[in-house]
């Protein structure tokens, strides 16, 4: 991939103040406030440590959840966890651009690290606007005079056009951090140099994303087959003329996905049997899993793909030279319905092909099975990764490109 954005290698950061935007949004226990998974903190530690080692004054900007959610909280826990991971003291200030925050930045010495407060405490951060508009926000105007460089390492949020992600690129020399650089390089290279047969395993609860990916990768010849699971499969089954039961149709309609049925029907008509759907599905009866043929789906909620489907899909995966996977196959949190997700992850892990796991719930399930090291790449960003697969431009990456130009 030709790199059209700056990286840390392009700047001499010694004795400079570097503002680093990371995505350390982590699962938090609502009662204790304790971080339950520090995966993202560990990921970004590489960029932070490298900048500190090179003599930069490192100022970290990050978010945790969003207003109205139970895990929307301060970053004091994150500072402690990051200190432990880095084996370096990470200072923390409970504000973003107040006098105390600006004083803390000004007082930093080379190699020192400071974490500012949850940037989503700043209400304008929730607004999606152009980089030029975001550069005029109080957040960007107040912090820009205090920094020499801006480093965006938040790949998981790169599809968003928020102040902390794109605003600083307008007037400050900017670069991609190591996580951002690695994700963009690996995913783009995989898409540019696809080895066939190429299989896309698409599931989960966000069918609009998956169906956009389906259309993009079938239209441009990237995918040889699409294996559908989750609500995506239910939509495709309905589009193919299968009676999925009124309860499942109602669920799709209630979620606002009815138009996805027509879109899926068009894709089936256009690309034929490249669009695969389950041979059987699983429902719950008397607290037990029951697998049923797709031609006999009852008016009961579908919770997973069936065993025949798992075997069929696993065979497709084993024969593939490239595998992209996004979204779990069913309600994998329930042991009765985890089989589809777990068996397909194991099939990918044992495959000889290049495998890319697209972040989010399927990445969590992969980690839970201890299969991360058997995958070619596990993305840190579900939304950003699937946007790339759908052929969309990422706002924060476009802002970095503009900065280089």
C-alpha positions in Angstrom: 0.0 0.0 0.0 1.4 3.4 -0.9 1.3 5.5 2.3 -0.3 8.9 1.7 -0.3 10.0 5.4 2.5 10.9 7.8 3.6 8.4 10.6 5.6 9.0 13.7 8.7 8.3 11.6 8.2 11.6 9.7 8.6 13.8 12.8 11.4 14.6 15.3 9.4 14.6 18.5 12.3 15.1 21.0 11.4 17.9 23.4 8.1 18.5 21.5 4.6 18.3 22.9 2.6 15.6 21.1 -1.2 15.2 21.4 -2.1 11.6 20.9 -5.8 10.6 20.2 -6.3 7.0 21.2 -9.4 4.7 21.6 -9.2 3.0 25.0 -13.0 2.7 25.3 -13.1 -0.4 27.5 -15.8 -2.6 29.2 -16.3 -1.3 32.7 -18.0 -3.0 35.6 -21.0 -0.7 36.3 -21.0 -1.3 40.1 -17.2 -1.0 40.8 -16.0 1.1 37.9 -13.2 -1.4 37.3 -12.0 -1.9 33.8 -12.8 -5.5 32.8 -10.7 -5.7 29.6 -7.5 -3.7 29.0 -6.9 -4.9 25.4 -7.2 -1.5 23.8 -4.9 0.1 26.5 -2.3 -2.5 25.7 -2.6 -1.8 21.9 -2.0 1.9 22.2 0.8 1.5 24.8 3.1 0.9 21.9 2.6 4.3 20.3 2.6 6.1 23.7 5.8 4.4 24.9 7.6 5.0 21.6 6.8 8.8 21.7 7.9 9.0 25.4 11.1 7.1 24.7 11.9 9.5 21.9 11.7 12.4 24.3 8.2 13.8 23.6 5.9 15.3 26.1 2.9 13.0 25.6 -0.6 14.3 26.1 -3.3 11.7 25.6 -6.9 12.4 24.5 -9.4 9.6 24.7 -13.0 8.7 25.3 -14.9 6.2 27.4 -18.5 5.3 26.2 -20.9 8.1 25.5 -23.4 10.3 27.5 -26.4 8.3 28.8 -24.6 4.9 29.0 -23.8 3.2 32.3 -20.1 3.0 31.5 -19.8 6.7 30.7 -17.2 7.6 33.2 -13.9 9.4 34.0 -10.6 8.2 32.8 -8.9 7.9 36.2 -9.0 4.1 36.1 -7.6 4.2 32.6 -4.6 6.3 33.8 -3.8 3.8 36.5 -4.2 0.8 34.1 -2.0 2.5 31.5 0.7 3.2 34.1 0.8 -0.5 35.0 1.0 -1.5 31.3 3.7 1.0 30.4 5.6 0.6 33.6 5.7 4.4 33.5 3.8 7.0 35.5 0.8 8.4 33.5 -0.4 11.6 35.1 -4.1 12.4 34.9 -6.1 15.6 35.1 -9.9 15.6 35.4 -10.5 18.2 32.8 -9.9 18.7 29.1 -9.0 22.3 28.4 -9.6 24.1 31.7 -6.7 26.1 33.3 -5.7 23.1 35.3 -5.5 21.0 32.2 -3.5 23.6 30.3 -1.2 24.1 33.3 -0.6 20.4 33.5 0.3 20.3 29.8 2.7 23.3 30.2 4.4 21.6 33.2 5.2 18.4 31.3 8.9 17.5 30.9 10.3 15.4 28.0 9.4 11.7 28.4 6.4 12.5 30.7 2.9 11.3 29.9 -0.4 13.0 30.7 -4.0 11.7 30.2 -6.7 14.3 29.9 -10.3 13.7 30.9 -12.9 11.8 28.8 -13.2 14.0 25.7 -16.9 13.1 25.4 -17.5 15.2 28.6 -17.2 18.0 26.0 -20.6 18.2 24.4 -19.4 19.3 21.0 -17.5 16.1 20.6 -20.7 14.2 19.7 -21.2 16.4 16.6 -20.1 15.1 13.2 -18.7 18.0 11.1 -16.0 18.8 8.6 -12.4 19.1 9.8 -12.5 22.9 9.2 -15.6 23.2 11.3 -14.2 21.0 14.0 -11.0 23.1 14.0 -13.1 26.1 15.3 -14.4 24.2 18.4 -13.3 25.3 21.8 -11.5 22.0 22.4 -9.3 22.4 19.3 -8.7 26.2 19.7 -7.7 25.9 23.4 -5.3 22.9 23.0 -3.7 23.7 19.6 -1.4 26.5 20.9 0.0 24.1 23.5 1.0 21.3 21.1 3.6 20.8 18.3 2.2 17.6 16.7 -1.0 15.7 16.6 -0.9 11.8 16.4 -4.1 10.0 15.7 -3.9 6.3 16.8 -7.6 5.8 17.3 -8.4 3.5 14.3 -11.5 2.1 16.1 -13.0 5.6 15.8 -11.5 6.6 12.5 -14.9 6.4 10.7 -16.1 9.3 12.8 -15.6 13.0 12.0 -15.5 14.4 15.6 -13.5 17.3 16.9 -10.8 15.3 18.7 -10.3 13.1 15.6 -10.2 15.5 12.7 -10.1 19.1 14.2 -6.4 19.2 15.0 -5.3 18.1 11.5 -6.3 21.5 10.0 -3.5 23.6 11.7 -1.1 21.1 13.4 1.4 18.7 11.7 -0.3 15.3 12.0 0.6 11.7 11.8 -0.9 8.2 12.2 0.2 6.3 15.3 1.3 2.7 15.2 -2.1 1.1 15.7 -3.6 3.3 13.0 -0.7 2.8 10.6 -0.8 -1.0 11.1 -4.5 -1.4 10.7 -4.7 0.7 7.5 -1.7 -1.1 6.0 -2.8 -4.6 6.7 -6.5 -4.2 5.8 -5.8 -2.2 2.6 -3.1 -4.6 1.6 -5.4 -7.6 2.1 -8.1 -5.9 -0.1 -5.6 -4.9 -2.8 -4.0 -8.3 -3.0 -6.8 -10.8 -2.4 -5.9 -14.4 -2.9 -8.8 -16.5 -4.2 -11.0 -18.2 -3.3 -12.0 -15.4 -1.0 -14.8 -15.9 1.6 -16.6 -13.2 3.6 -18.4 -14.5 6.8 -20.9 -11.8 7.6 -23.2 -11.8 10.7 -24.0 -9.9 13.8 -26.7 -7.4 14.6 -25.9 -4.6 12.2 -27.1 -5.9 8.8 -26.9 -2.5 7.0 -23.1 -2.6 7.4 -22.8 -6.2 6.3 -25.1 -5.8 3.3 -23.0 -2.7 2.2 -19.9 -4.9 2.4 -21.6 -7.7 0.5 -22.6 -5.4 -2.3 -19.1 -3.8 -2.5 -17.0 -7.0 -2.4 -19.3 -8.9 -4.9 -19.4 -6.0 -7.3 -15.7 -5.4 -7.4 -14.8 -9.2 -7.6 -13.1 -9.4 -4.2 -15.5 -12.1 -2.8 -16.1 -15.5 -4.3 -18.7 -16.3 -1.7 -20.6 -14.7 1.2 -21.5 -16.9 4.1 -24.3 -15.2 6.0 -25.2 -15.7 9.7 -27.0 -13.8 12.5 -29.7 -11.4 11.5 -28.0 -10.9 8.1 -28.8 -14.6 7.4 -32.4 -14.1 8.5 -32.8 -11.1 6.1 -31.1 -13.1 3.2 -33.3 -16.1 3.9 -36.4 -13.9 3.7 -35.1 -12.3 0.5 -34.6 -15.8 -1.0 -38.3 -16.6 -0.4 -37.9 -18.7 2.7 -40.6 -18.5 5.4 -38.6 -17.4 8.4 -41.6 -17.2 10.7 -43.6 -14.1 11.6 -41.7 -13.5 14.8 -38.4 -13.2 12.9 -40.0 -11.0 10.2 -41.4 -8.7 12.9 -38.0 -8.4 14.6 -36.4 -7.3 11.3 -39.2 -4.8 10.6 -39.1 -3.5 14.2 -35.4 -2.9 13.9 -35.9 -0.8 10.8 -34.2 -3.4 8.4 -37.2 -4.2 6.1 -35.5 -2.3 3.2 -32.5 -4.7 3.6 -34.7 -7.5 2.4 -35.2 -5.9 -1.0 -31.5 -5.0 -1.2 -30.6 -8.6 -0.4 -33.0 -9.9 -3.0 -31.4 -7.7 -5.6 -27.9 -9.1 -4.6 -29.2 -12.7 -4.8 -30.6 -12.1 -8.3 -27.4 -10.4 -9.4 -24.8 -12.7 -7.9 -26.7 -16.0 -7.5 -25.2 -18.7 -5.4 -22.3 -16.6 -4.3 -24.7 -15.4 -1.6 -25.0 -18.3 0.8 -27.6 -18.7 3.5 -28.1 -21.3 6.3 -29.3 -24.8 5.5 -30.6 -25.1 9.1 -31.2 -22.8 12.1 -31.4 -23.2 15.9 -34.3 -22.3 18.2 -34.9 -22.7 21.9 -37.4 -25.2 23.3 -37.6 -26.0 27.0 -34.2 -24.3 27.6 -32.6 -26.5 25.0 -31.2 -26.0 21.5 -33.2 -27.5 18.7 -31.8 -27.5 15.1 -34.4 -27.2 12.3 -34.1 -27.4 8.5 -34.4 -24.0 6.8 -37.5 -25.2 4.8 -39.4 -25.9 8.1 -38.6 -22.8 10.2 -41.3 -22.5 12.9 -42.7 -19.2 14.2 -40.0 -19.1 16.8 -37.0 -16.8 17.3 -33.8 -17.9 15.5 -30.8 -17.9 17.9 -28.0 -19.5 15.8 -27.1 -21.3 12.6 -27.6 -25.0 12.6 -25.1 -27.8 12.7 -25.4 -28.7 8.9 -24.7 -25.0 8.1 -21.7 -25.0 10.5 -20.2 -28.0 8.7 -21.0 -26.5 5.2 -19.5 -23.1 6.1 -16.5 -24.6 7.8 -15.7 -26.5 4.5 -15.9 -23.2 2.5 -13.6 -21.6 5.1 -11.1 -24.4 4.9 -10.9 -24.2 1.1 -10.5 -20.4 1.1 -7.2 -18.6 0.7 -8.6 -15.3 2.1 -11.2 -15.1 4.9 -12.8 -11.9 6.2 -15.1 -12.3 9.2 -17.4 -9.8 10.8 -20.1 -10.4 13.4 -21.0 -13.5 15.5 -23.2 -16.2 14.0 -25.8 -16.1 16.8 -26.5 -15.3 20.4 -23.0 -16.4 21.4 -23.3 -15.2 24.9 -25.7 -18.2 25.6 -23.8 -21.5 25.7 -26.7 -23.2 23.8 -26.2 -20.9 20.9 -22.4 -20.3 20.9 -21.7 -23.3 18.7 -22.1 -21.5 15.4 -19.8 -18.6 16.4 -17.2 -20.8 18.1 -17.0 -23.5 15.5 -16.6 -21.0 12.7 -13.9 -19.1 14.6 -12.1 -22.5 15.1 -12.4 -23.3 11.4 -10.9 -19.9 10.5 -8.1 -20.4 13.1 -7.2 -23.8 11.6 -7.3 -22.5 8.0 -4.1 -22.0 6.0 -5.5 -18.9 4.3 -5.1 -15.2 5.3 -7.7 -14.4 7.9 -8.9 -11.0 9.0 -11.3 -10.7 12.0 -13.3 -7.5 11.9 -13.3 -6.3 15.5 -16.3 -5.9 17.7 -18.1 -9.0 19.1 -16.4 -11.5 16.8 -13.0 -10.2 18.0 -14.2 -10.6 21.6 -15.4 -14.2 20.9 -12.0 -14.9 19.2 -10.2 -13.7 22.2 -12.4 -15.7 24.5 -11.5 -18.9 22.6 -7.8 -18.0 22.8 -7.6 -18.0 18.9 -6.1 -14.5 18.3 -2.6 -15.7 17.6 -3.9 -18.2 15.0 -5.5 -15.3 13.0 -3.5 -13.3 10.5 -5.0 -10.1 11.9 -7.7 -9.2 14.5 -8.8 -5.6 13.9 -9.2 -3.3 16.9 -12.1 -1.4 15.2 -15.3 -3.1 14.2 -17.0 0.0 12.7 -13.8 1.4 11.0 -12.9 -2.0 9.6 -16.3 -2.8 8.2 -16.4 0.7 6.6 -13.1 -0.1 4.8 -14.5 -3.4 3.6 -17.6 -1.6 2.4 -15.4 0.7 0.3 -16.1 3.8 2.4 -13.5 6.5 3.2 -12.7 7.0 6.9 -13.1 10.6 8.0 -10.1 10.6 10.3 -7.8 9.0 7.7 -8.9 11.5 5.0 -8.1 14.3 7.5 -4.5 12.8 7.9 -4.1 12.6 4.2 -5.2 16.2 3.8 -2.7 17.3 6.4 0.2 15.6 4.6 -0.8 17.3 1.3 
